[in-house]
């Protein structure tokens, strides 16, 4: 295991960052879907939330990891 982020190569830093962002997108989209289902089931108050959450999930998934193109340098 590396002792410091700075000891990693630029390419490895970029790869790890992209993977972390991809996982974050999947996590947030998944949680949005769960909340939408909870609202539909009546567990949480529904104030138009399910549609908004599904829209958020769709936007995240459409952009997905493809929208995380490398820009600049690490």
PDB file of N, CA, C and O in Angstrom:
ATOM      1  N   UNK A   1       0.849  -1.182   0.000  1.00  0.00           N
ATOM      2  CA  UNK A   1       0.000   0.000   0.000  1.00  0.00           C
ATOM      3  C   UNK A   1       0.890   1.239   0.000  1.00  0.00           C
ATOM      4  O   UNK A   1       1.912   1.282   0.684  1.00  0.00           O
ATOM      5  N   UNK A   2       0.487   2.244  -0.776  1.00  0.00           N
ATOM      6  CA  UNK A   2       1.252   3.474  -0.857  1.00  0.00           C
ATOM      7  C   UNK A   2       1.007   4.332   0.385  1.00  0.00           C
ATOM      8  O   UNK A   2      -0.113   4.402   0.890  1.00  0.00           O
ATOM      9  N   UNK A   3       2.050   4.972   0.863  1.00  0.00           N
ATOM     10  CA  UNK A   3       1.937   5.809   2.055  1.00  0.00           C
ATOM     11  C   UNK A   3       1.299   7.158   1.742  1.00  0.00           C
ATOM     12  O   UNK A   3       0.753   7.803   2.637  1.00  0.00           O
ATOM     13  N   UNK A   4       1.359   7.589   0.493  1.00  0.00           N
ATOM     14  CA  UNK A   4       0.856   8.906   0.151  1.00  0.00           C
ATOM     15  C   UNK A   4       0.307   8.918  -1.273  1.00  0.00           C
ATOM     16  O   UNK A   4       0.844   8.273  -2.173  1.00  0.00           O
ATOM     17  N   UNK A   5      -0.758   9.657  -1.445  1.00  0.00           N
ATOM     18  CA  UNK A   5      -1.350   9.846  -2.765  1.00  0.00           C
ATOM     19  C   UNK A   5      -0.313  10.390  -3.736  1.00  0.00           C
ATOM     20  O   UNK A   5      -0.284  10.004  -4.905  1.00  0.00           O
ATOM     21  N   UNK A   6       0.531  11.279  -3.254  1.00  0.00           N
ATOM     22  CA  UNK A   6       1.527  11.927  -4.104  1.00  0.00           C
ATOM     23  C   UNK A   6       2.569  10.957  -4.649  1.00  0.00           C
ATOM     24  O   UNK A   6       3.246  11.269  -5.629  1.00  0.00           O
ATOM     25  N   UNK A   7       2.706   9.800  -4.037  1.00  0.00           N
ATOM     26  CA  UNK A   7       3.667   8.808  -4.525  1.00  0.00           C
ATOM     27  C   UNK A   7       3.122   8.005  -5.706  1.00  0.00           C
ATOM     28  O   UNK A   7       3.878   7.312  -6.387  1.00  0.00           O
ATOM     29  N   UNK A   8       1.823   8.096  -5.949  1.00  0.00           N
ATOM     30  CA  UNK A   8       1.218   7.402  -7.080  1.00  0.00           C
ATOM     31  C   UNK A   8       1.528   8.155  -8.371  1.00  0.00           C
ATOM     32  O   UNK A   8       1.677   9.377  -8.373  1.00  0.00           O
ATOM     33  N   UNK A   9       1.623   7.414  -9.456  1.00  0.00           N
ATOM     34  CA  UNK A   9       1.848   8.060 -10.748  1.00  0.00           C
ATOM     35  C   UNK A   9       0.605   8.866 -11.127  1.00  0.00           C
ATOM     36  O   UNK A   9      -0.490   8.600 -10.632  1.00  0.00           O
ATOM     37  N   UNK A  10       0.782   9.850 -12.006  1.00  0.00           N
ATOM     38  CA  UNK A  10      -0.350  10.658 -12.456  1.00  0.00           C
ATOM     39  C   UNK A  10      -1.431   9.783 -13.077  1.00  0.00           C
ATOM     40  O   UNK A  10      -2.619   9.973 -12.817  1.00  0.00           O
ATOM     41  N   UNK A  11      -1.012   8.818 -13.904  1.00  0.00           N
ATOM     42  CA  UNK A  11      -1.987   7.933 -14.550  1.00  0.00           C
ATOM     43  C   UNK A  11      -2.786   7.136 -13.526  1.00  0.00           C
ATOM     44  O   UNK A  11      -3.994   6.963 -13.687  1.00  0.00           O
ATOM     45  N   UNK A  12      -2.134   6.652 -12.486  1.00  0.00           N
ATOM     46  CA  UNK A  12      -2.826   5.884 -11.461  1.00  0.00           C
ATOM     47  C   UNK A  12      -3.747   6.788 -10.640  1.00  0.00           C
ATOM     48  O   UNK A  12      -4.847   6.375 -10.271  1.00  0.00           O
ATOM     49  N   UNK A  13      -3.313   8.008 -10.354  1.00  0.00           N
ATOM     50  CA  UNK A  13      -4.179   8.949  -9.644  1.00  0.00           C
ATOM     51  C   UNK A  13      -5.449   9.219 -10.451  1.00  0.00           C
ATOM     52  O   UNK A  13      -6.549   9.239  -9.900  1.00  0.00           O
ATOM     53  N   UNK A  14      -5.291   9.422 -11.738  1.00  0.00           N
ATOM     54  CA  UNK A  14      -6.444   9.689 -12.610  1.00  0.00           C
ATOM     55  C   UNK A  14      -7.367   8.477 -12.653  1.00  0.00           C
ATOM     56  O   UNK A  14      -8.584   8.617 -12.533  1.00  0.00           O
ATOM     57  N   UNK A  15      -6.793   7.293 -12.823  1.00  0.00           N
ATOM     58  CA  UNK A  15      -7.597   6.073 -12.893  1.00  0.00           C
ATOM     59  C   UNK A  15      -8.377   5.853 -11.594  1.00  0.00           C
ATOM     60  O   UNK A  15      -9.565   5.531 -11.628  1.00  0.00           O
ATOM     61  N   UNK A  16      -7.719   6.025 -10.470  1.00  0.00           N
ATOM     62  CA  UNK A  16      -8.386   5.846  -9.182  1.00  0.00           C
ATOM     63  C   UNK A  16      -9.473   6.901  -8.966  1.00  0.00           C
ATOM     64  O   UNK A  16     -10.546   6.596  -8.445  1.00  0.00           O
ATOM     65  N   UNK A  17      -9.191   8.127  -9.365  1.00  0.00           N
ATOM     66  CA  UNK A  17     -10.178   9.204  -9.226  1.00  0.00           C
ATOM     67  C   UNK A  17     -11.408   8.929 -10.078  1.00  0.00           C
ATOM     68  O   UNK A  17     -12.538   9.112  -9.626  1.00  0.00           O
ATOM     69  N   UNK A  18     -11.183   8.488 -11.318  1.00  0.00           N
ATOM     70  CA  UNK A  18     -12.311   8.191 -12.203  1.00  0.00           C
ATOM     71  C   UNK A  18     -13.150   7.041 -11.646  1.00  0.00           C
ATOM     72  O   UNK A  18     -14.379   7.101 -11.682  1.00  0.00           O
ATOM     73  N   UNK A  19     -12.506   6.006 -11.137  1.00  0.00           N
ATOM     74  CA  UNK A  19     -13.238   4.884 -10.570  1.00  0.00           C
ATOM     75  C   UNK A  19     -14.052   5.330  -9.355  1.00  0.00           C
ATOM     76  O   UNK A  19     -15.198   4.916  -9.182  1.00  0.00           O
ATOM     77  N   UNK A  20     -13.457   6.169  -8.522  1.00  0.00           N
ATOM     78  CA  UNK A  20     -14.178   6.680  -7.355  1.00  0.00           C
ATOM     79  C   UNK A  20     -15.396   7.495  -7.782  1.00  0.00           C
ATOM     80  O   UNK A  20     -16.462   7.373  -7.180  1.00  0.00           O
ATOM     81  N   UNK A  21     -15.248   8.318  -8.809  1.00  0.00           N
ATOM     82  CA  UNK A  21     -16.376   9.112  -9.294  1.00  0.00           C
ATOM     83  C   UNK A  21     -17.462   8.229  -9.893  1.00  0.00           C
ATOM     84  O   UNK A  21     -18.650   8.489  -9.704  1.00  0.00           O
ATOM     85  N   UNK A  22     -17.060   7.187 -10.613  1.00  0.00           N
ATOM     86  CA  UNK A  22     -18.037   6.254 -11.184  1.00  0.00           C
ATOM     87  C   UNK A  22     -18.829   5.568 -10.080  1.00  0.00           C
ATOM     88  O   UNK A  22     -20.048   5.428 -10.176  1.00  0.00           O
ATOM     89  N   UNK A  23     -18.141   5.148  -9.046  1.00  0.00           N
ATOM     90  CA  UNK A  23     -18.827   4.506  -7.916  1.00  0.00           C
ATOM     91  C   UNK A  23     -19.747   5.490  -7.209  1.00  0.00           C
ATOM     92  O   UNK A  23     -20.833   5.115  -6.767  1.00  0.00           O
ATOM     93  N   UNK A  24     -19.327   6.735  -7.098  1.00  0.00           N
ATOM     94  CA  UNK A  24     -20.162   7.750  -6.461  1.00  0.00           C
ATOM     95  C   UNK A  24     -21.439   7.981  -7.271  1.00  0.00           C
ATOM     96  O   UNK A  24     -22.526   8.094  -6.703  1.00  0.00           O
ATOM     97  N   UNK A  25     -21.308   8.050  -8.584  1.00  0.00           N
ATOM     98  CA  UNK A  25     -22.479   8.226  -9.456  1.00  0.00           C
ATOM     99  C   UNK A  25     -23.431   7.056  -9.270  1.00  0.00           C
ATOM    100  O   UNK A  25     -24.635   7.261  -9.119  1.00  0.00           O
ATOM    101  N   UNK A  26     -22.917   5.840  -9.276  1.00  0.00           N
ATOM    102  CA  UNK A  26     -23.764   4.660  -9.086  1.00  0.00           C
ATOM    103  C   UNK A  26     -24.455   4.683  -7.727  1.00  0.00           C
ATOM    104  O   UNK A  26     -25.633   4.342  -7.619  1.00  0.00           O
ATOM    105  N   UNK A  27     -23.730   5.079  -6.707  1.00  0.00           N
ATOM    106  CA  UNK A  27     -24.287   5.121  -5.350  1.00  0.00           C
ATOM    107  C   UNK A  27     -25.403   6.152  -5.242  1.00  0.00           C
ATOM    108  O   UNK A  27     -26.477   5.856  -4.718  1.00  0.00           O
ATOM    109  N   UNK A  28     -25.154   7.358  -5.736  1.00  0.00           N
ATOM    110  CA  UNK A  28     -26.162   8.417  -5.650  1.00  0.00           C
ATOM    111  C   UNK A  28     -27.401   8.051  -6.473  1.00  0.00           C
ATOM    112  O   UNK A  28     -28.526   8.244  -6.012  1.00  0.00           O
ATOM    113  N   UNK A  29     -27.206   7.532  -7.670  1.00  0.00           N
ATOM    114  CA  UNK A  29     -28.337   7.131  -8.503  1.00  0.00           C
ATOM    115  C   UNK A  29     -29.129   6.016  -7.830  1.00  0.00           C
ATOM    116  O   UNK A  29     -30.360   6.034  -7.842  1.00  0.00           O
ATOM    117  N   UNK A  30     -28.443   5.066  -7.255  1.00  0.00           N
ATOM    118  CA  UNK A  30     -29.124   3.973  -6.564  1.00  0.00           C
ATOM    119  C   UNK A  30     -29.923   4.460  -5.364  1.00  0.00           C
ATOM    120  O   UNK A  30     -31.051   4.019  -5.146  1.00  0.00           O
ATOM    121  N   UNK A  31     -29.342   5.367  -4.585  1.00  0.00           N
ATOM    122  CA  UNK A  31     -30.045   5.918  -3.428  1.00  0.00           C
ATOM    123  C   UNK A  31     -31.261   6.741  -3.861  1.00  0.00           C
ATOM    124  O   UNK A  31     -32.284   6.735  -3.177  1.00  0.00           O
ATOM    125  N   UNK A  32     -31.161   7.439  -4.976  1.00  0.00           N
ATOM    126  CA  UNK A  32     -32.307   8.194  -5.497  1.00  0.00           C
ATOM    127  C   UNK A  32     -33.447   7.237  -5.835  1.00  0.00           C
ATOM    128  O   UNK A  32     -34.608   7.523  -5.545  1.00  0.00           O
ATOM    129  N   UNK A  33     -33.117   6.110  -6.444  1.00  0.00           N
ATOM    130  CA  UNK A  33     -34.133   5.105  -6.774  1.00  0.00           C
ATOM    131  C   UNK A  33     -34.770   4.537  -5.502  1.00  0.00           C
ATOM    132  O   UNK A  33     -35.988   4.365  -5.445  1.00  0.00           O
ATOM    133  N   UNK A  34     -33.967   4.249  -4.498  1.00  0.00           N
ATOM    134  CA  UNK A  34     -34.485   3.716  -3.233  1.00  0.00           C
ATOM    135  C   UNK A  34     -35.432   4.719  -2.586  1.00  0.00           C
ATOM    136  O   UNK A  34     -36.516   4.347  -2.138  1.00  0.00           O
ATOM    137  N   UNK A  35     -35.034   5.980  -2.533  1.00  0.00           N
ATOM    138  CA  UNK A  35     -35.899   7.009  -1.953  1.00  0.00           C
ATOM    139  C   UNK A  35     -37.202   7.141  -2.725  1.00  0.00           C
ATOM    140  O   UNK A  35     -38.261   7.319  -2.123  1.00  0.00           O
ATOM    141  N   UNK A  36     -37.140   7.058  -4.044  1.00  0.00           N
ATOM    142  CA  UNK A  36     -38.350   7.139  -4.863  1.00  0.00           C
ATOM    143  C   UNK A  36     -39.298   5.990  -4.516  1.00  0.00           C
ATOM    144  O   UNK A  36     -40.504   6.196  -4.383  1.00  0.00           O
ATOM    145  N   UNK A  37     -38.758   4.794  -4.372  1.00  0.00           N
ATOM    146  CA  UNK A  37     -39.601   3.642  -4.017  1.00  0.00           C
ATOM    147  C   UNK A  37     -40.201   3.805  -2.616  1.00  0.00           C
ATOM    148  O   UNK A  37     -41.361   3.458  -2.394  1.00  0.00           O
ATOM    149  N   UNK A  38     -39.416   4.329  -1.679  1.00  0.00           N
ATOM    150  CA  UNK A  38     -39.918   4.554  -0.325  1.00  0.00           C
ATOM    151  C   UNK A  38     -41.075   5.556  -0.335  1.00  0.00           C
ATOM    152  O   UNK A  38     -42.060   5.374   0.380  1.00  0.00           O
ATOM    153  N   UNK A  39     -40.958   6.602  -1.136  1.00  0.00           N
ATOM    154  CA  UNK A  39     -42.024   7.589  -1.232  1.00  0.00           C
ATOM    155  C   UNK A  39     -43.272   6.976  -1.844  1.00  0.00           C
ATOM    156  O   UNK A  39     -44.387   7.228  -1.386  1.00  0.00           O
ATOM    157  N   UNK A  40     -43.077   6.168  -2.884  1.00  0.00           N
ATOM    158  CA  UNK A  40     -44.224   5.522  -3.525  1.00  0.00           C
ATOM    159  C   UNK A  40     -44.912   4.543  -2.578  1.00  0.00           C
ATOM    160  O   UNK A  40     -46.130   4.371  -2.636  1.00  0.00           O
ATOM    161  N   UNK A  41     -44.140   3.908  -1.715  1.00  0.00           N
ATOM    162  CA  UNK A  41     -44.697   2.957  -0.762  1.00  0.00           C
ATOM    163  C   UNK A  41     -45.355   3.658   0.424  1.00  0.00           C
ATOM    164  O   UNK A  41     -46.032   3.014   1.225  1.00  0.00           O
ATOM    165  N   UNK A  42     -45.162   4.970   0.542  1.00  0.00           N
ATOM    166  CA  UNK A  42     -45.771   5.728   1.620  1.00  0.00           C
ATOM    167  C   UNK A  42     -44.924   5.804   2.879  1.00  0.00           C
ATOM    168  O   UNK A  42     -45.360   6.360   3.887  1.00  0.00           O
ATOM    169  N   UNK A  43     -43.732   5.257   2.832  1.00  0.00           N
ATOM    170  CA  UNK A  43     -42.839   5.298   3.990  1.00  0.00           C
ATOM    171  C   UNK A  43     -42.344   6.714   4.247  1.00  0.00           C
ATOM    172  O   UNK A  43     -42.163   7.111   5.398  1.00  0.00           O
ATOM    173  N   UNK A  44     -42.129   7.468   3.192  1.00  0.00           N
ATOM    174  CA  UNK A  44     -41.696   8.869   3.278  1.00  0.00           C
ATOM    175  C   UNK A  44     -42.749   9.744   2.608  1.00  0.00           C
ATOM    176  O   UNK A  44     -43.423   9.308   1.676  1.00  0.00           O
ATOM    177  N   UNK A  45     -42.886  10.964   3.078  1.00  0.00           N
ATOM    178  CA  UNK A  45     -43.853  11.893   2.483  1.00  0.00           C
ATOM    179  C   UNK A  45     -43.496  12.157   1.022  1.00  0.00           C
ATOM    180  O   UNK A  45     -42.338  12.387   0.673  1.00  0.00           O
ATOM    181  N   UNK A  46     -44.526  12.118   0.184  1.00  0.00           N
ATOM    182  CA  UNK A  46     -44.332  12.343  -1.255  1.00  0.00           C
ATOM    183  C   UNK A  46     -44.799  13.738  -1.610  1.00  0.00           C
ATOM    184  O   UNK A  46     -45.986  14.051  -1.527  1.00  0.00           O
ATOM    185  N   UNK A  47     -43.850  14.577  -2.009  1.00  0.00           N
ATOM    186  CA  UNK A  47     -44.172  15.922  -2.476  1.00  0.00           C
ATOM    187  C   UNK A  47     -43.624  16.097  -3.881  1.00  0.00           C
ATOM    188  O   UNK A  47     -43.007  17.114  -4.197  1.00  0.00           O
ATOM    189  N   UNK A  48     -43.856  15.087  -4.728  1.00  0.00           N
ATOM    190  CA  UNK A  48     -43.324  15.104  -6.083  1.00  0.00           C
ATOM    191  C   UNK A  48     -41.922  14.516  -6.145  1.00  0.00           C
ATOM    192  O   UNK A  48     -41.265  14.562  -7.185  1.00  0.00           O
ATOM    193  N   UNK A  49     -41.477  13.971  -5.041  1.00  0.00           N
ATOM    194  CA  UNK A  49     -40.120  13.455  -4.930  1.00  0.00           C
ATOM    195  C   UNK A  49     -39.763  12.306  -5.846  1.00  0.00           C
ATOM    196  O   UNK A  49     -38.689  12.333  -6.446  1.00  0.00           O
ATOM    197  N   UNK A  50     -40.618  11.284  -5.988  1.00  0.00           N
ATOM    198  CA  UNK A  50     -40.222  10.141  -6.810  1.00  0.00           C
ATOM    199  C   UNK A  50     -39.839  10.533  -8.235  1.00  0.00           C
ATOM    200  O   UNK A  50     -38.831  10.061  -8.761  1.00  0.00           O
ATOM    201  N   UNK A  51     -40.631  11.384  -8.852  1.00  0.00           N
ATOM    202  CA  UNK A  51     -40.301  11.800 -10.224  1.00  0.00           C
ATOM    203  C   UNK A  51     -38.998  12.584 -10.269  1.00  0.00           C
ATOM    204  O   UNK A  51     -38.179  12.386 -11.167  1.00  0.00           O
ATOM    205  N   UNK A  52     -38.808  13.466  -9.308  1.00  0.00           N
ATOM    206  CA  UNK A  52     -37.570  14.250  -9.267  1.00  0.00           C
ATOM    207  C   UNK A  52     -36.364  13.358  -9.021  1.00  0.00           C
ATOM    208  O   UNK A  52     -35.318  13.537  -9.645  1.00  0.00           O
ATOM    209  N   UNK A  53     -36.504  12.401  -8.116  1.00  0.00           N
ATOM    210  CA  UNK A  53     -35.391  11.496  -7.827  1.00  0.00           C
ATOM    211  C   UNK A  53     -35.067  10.604  -9.025  1.00  0.00           C
ATOM    212  O   UNK A  53     -33.899  10.344  -9.317  1.00  0.00           O
ATOM    213  N   UNK A  54     -36.095  10.144  -9.707  1.00  0.00           N
ATOM    214  CA  UNK A  54     -35.843   9.314 -10.899  1.00  0.00           C
ATOM    215  C   UNK A  54     -35.190  10.144 -12.004  1.00  0.00           C
ATOM    216  O   UNK A  54     -34.348   9.637 -12.746  1.00  0.00           O
ATOM    217  N   UNK A  55     -35.570  11.401 -12.113  1.00  0.00           N
ATOM    218  CA  UNK A  55     -34.924  12.287 -13.072  1.00  0.00           C
ATOM    219  C   UNK A  55     -33.446  12.451 -12.717  1.00  0.00           C
ATOM    220  O   UNK A  55     -32.586  12.373 -13.594  1.00  0.00           O
ATOM    221  N   UNK A  56     -33.150  12.677 -11.448  1.00  0.00           N
ATOM    222  CA  UNK A  56     -31.763  12.784 -11.003  1.00  0.00           C
ATOM    223  C   UNK A  56     -30.997  11.510 -11.327  1.00  0.00           C
ATOM    224  O   UNK A  56     -29.890  11.573 -11.863  1.00  0.00           O
ATOM    225  N   UNK A  57     -31.571  10.360 -11.009  1.00  0.00           N
ATOM    226  CA  UNK A  57     -30.910   9.081 -11.289  1.00  0.00           C
ATOM    227  C   UNK A  57     -30.651   8.922 -12.780  1.00  0.00           C
ATOM    228  O   UNK A  57     -29.573   8.479 -13.178  1.00  0.00           O
ATOM    229  N   UNK A  58     -31.622   9.276 -13.603  1.00  0.00           N
ATOM    230  CA  UNK A  58     -31.451   9.153 -15.050  1.00  0.00           C
ATOM    231  C   UNK A  58     -30.360  10.078 -15.566  1.00  0.00           C
ATOM    232  O   UNK A  58     -29.555   9.681 -16.408  1.00  0.00           O
ATOM    233  N   UNK A  59     -30.329  11.298 -15.070  1.00  0.00           N
ATOM    234  CA  UNK A  59     -29.297  12.247 -15.488  1.00  0.00           C
ATOM    235  C   UNK A  59     -27.915  11.726 -15.123  1.00  0.00           C
ATOM    236  O   UNK A  59     -26.984  11.793 -15.925  1.00  0.00           O
ATOM    237  N   UNK A  60     -27.791  11.208 -13.911  1.00  0.00           N
ATOM    238  CA  UNK A  60     -26.502  10.666 -13.482  1.00  0.00           C
ATOM    239  C   UNK A  60     -26.084   9.481 -14.344  1.00  0.00           C
ATOM    240  O   UNK A  60     -24.925   9.360 -14.739  1.00  0.00           O
ATOM    241  N   UNK A  61     -27.040   8.619 -14.623  1.00  0.00           N
ATOM    242  CA  UNK A  61     -26.710   7.419 -15.405  1.00  0.00           C
ATOM    243  C   UNK A  61     -26.429   7.737 -16.870  1.00  0.00           C
ATOM    244  O   UNK A  61     -25.578   7.102 -17.493  1.00  0.00           O
ATOM    245  N   UNK A  62     -27.137   8.713 -17.417  1.00  0.00           N
ATOM    246  CA  UNK A  62     -26.900   9.086 -18.814  1.00  0.00           C
ATOM    247  C   UNK A  62     -25.492   9.634 -18.969  1.00  0.00           C
ATOM    248  O   UNK A  62     -24.759   9.240 -19.876  1.00  0.00           O
ATOM    249  N   UNK A  63     -25.118  10.544 -18.079  1.00  0.00           N
ATOM    250  CA  UNK A  63     -23.760  11.087 -18.106  1.00  0.00           C
ATOM    251  C   UNK A  63     -22.767  10.022 -17.703  1.00  0.00           C
ATOM    252  O   UNK A  63     -21.716   9.861 -18.322  1.00  0.00           O
ATOM    253  N   UNK A  64     -23.119   9.295 -16.651  1.00  0.00           N
ATOM    254  CA  UNK A  64     -22.306   8.196 -16.160  1.00  0.00           C
ATOM    255  C   UNK A  64     -20.823   8.481 -16.169  1.00  0.00           C
ATOM    256  O   UNK A  64     -20.391   9.626 -16.042  1.00  0.00           O
ATOM    257  N   UNK A  65     -20.067   7.444 -16.316  1.00  0.00           N
ATOM    258  CA  UNK A  65     -18.613   7.565 -16.319  1.00  0.00           C
ATOM    259  C   UNK A  65     -18.106   8.138 -17.635  1.00  0.00           C
ATOM    260  O   UNK A  65     -16.990   8.654 -17.698  1.00  0.00           O
ATOM    261  N   UNK A  66     -18.915   8.052 -18.684  1.00  0.00           N
ATOM    262  CA  UNK A  66     -18.490   8.612 -19.971  1.00  0.00           C
ATOM    263  C   UNK A  66     -18.355  10.123 -19.891  1.00  0.00           C
ATOM    264  O   UNK A  66     -17.566  10.723 -20.621  1.00  0.00           O
ATOM    265  N   UNK A  67     -19.128  10.737 -18.998  1.00  0.00           N
ATOM    266  CA  UNK A  67     -19.070  12.179 -18.840  1.00  0.00           C
ATOM    267  C   UNK A  67     -17.914  12.643 -17.980  1.00  0.00           C
ATOM    268  O   UNK A  67     -17.769  13.838 -17.726  1.00  0.00           O
ATOM    269  N   UNK A  68     -17.086  11.708 -17.526  1.00  0.00           N
ATOM    270  CA  UNK A  68     -15.979  12.052 -16.647  1.00  0.00           C
ATOM    271  C   UNK A  68     -14.666  12.029 -17.421  1.00  0.00           C
ATOM    272  O   UNK A  68     -13.676  11.468 -16.952  1.00  0.00           O
ATOM    273  N   UNK A  69     -14.659  12.617 -18.567  1.00  0.00           N
ATOM    274  CA  UNK A  69     -13.457  12.641 -19.385  1.00  0.00           C
ATOM    275  C   UNK A  69     -12.326  13.377 -18.659  1.00  0.00           C
ATOM    276  O   UNK A  69     -12.555  14.327 -17.911  1.00  0.00           O
ATOM    277  N   UNK A  70     -11.150  12.924 -18.895  1.00  0.00           N
ATOM    278  CA  UNK A  70      -9.973  13.534 -18.277  1.00  0.00           C
ATOM    279  C   UNK A  70      -9.751  14.913 -18.881  1.00  0.00           C
ATOM    280  O   UNK A  70      -9.788  15.097 -20.097  1.00  0.00           O
ATOM    281  N   UNK A  71      -9.523  15.864 -18.006  1.00  0.00           N
ATOM    282  CA  UNK A  71      -9.274  17.229 -18.424  1.00  0.00           C
ATOM    283  C   UNK A  71      -8.115  17.763 -17.607  1.00  0.00           C
ATOM    284  O   UNK A  71      -8.171  17.736 -16.378  1.00  0.00           O
ATOM    285  N   UNK A  72      -7.097  18.232 -18.234  1.00  0.00           N
ATOM    286  CA  UNK A  72      -5.938  18.730 -17.507  1.00  0.00           C
ATOM    287  C   UNK A  72      -5.045  17.587 -17.035  1.00  0.00           C
ATOM    288  O   UNK A  72      -5.066  16.487 -17.586  1.00  0.00           O
ATOM    289  N   UNK A  73      -4.272  17.875 -16.015  1.00  0.00           N
ATOM    290  CA  UNK A  73      -3.372  16.858 -15.483  1.00  0.00           C
ATOM    291  C   UNK A  73      -3.519  16.763 -13.979  1.00  0.00           C
ATOM    292  O   UNK A  73      -3.983  17.698 -13.326  1.00  0.00           O
ATOM    293  N   UNK A  74      -3.122  15.629 -13.439  1.00  0.00           N
ATOM    294  CA  UNK A  74      -3.230  15.422 -11.990  1.00  0.00           C
ATOM    295  C   UNK A  74      -2.055  16.080 -11.295  1.00  0.00           C
ATOM    296  O   UNK A  74      -1.952  16.025 -10.070  1.00  0.00           O
TER     297      UNK A  74
END
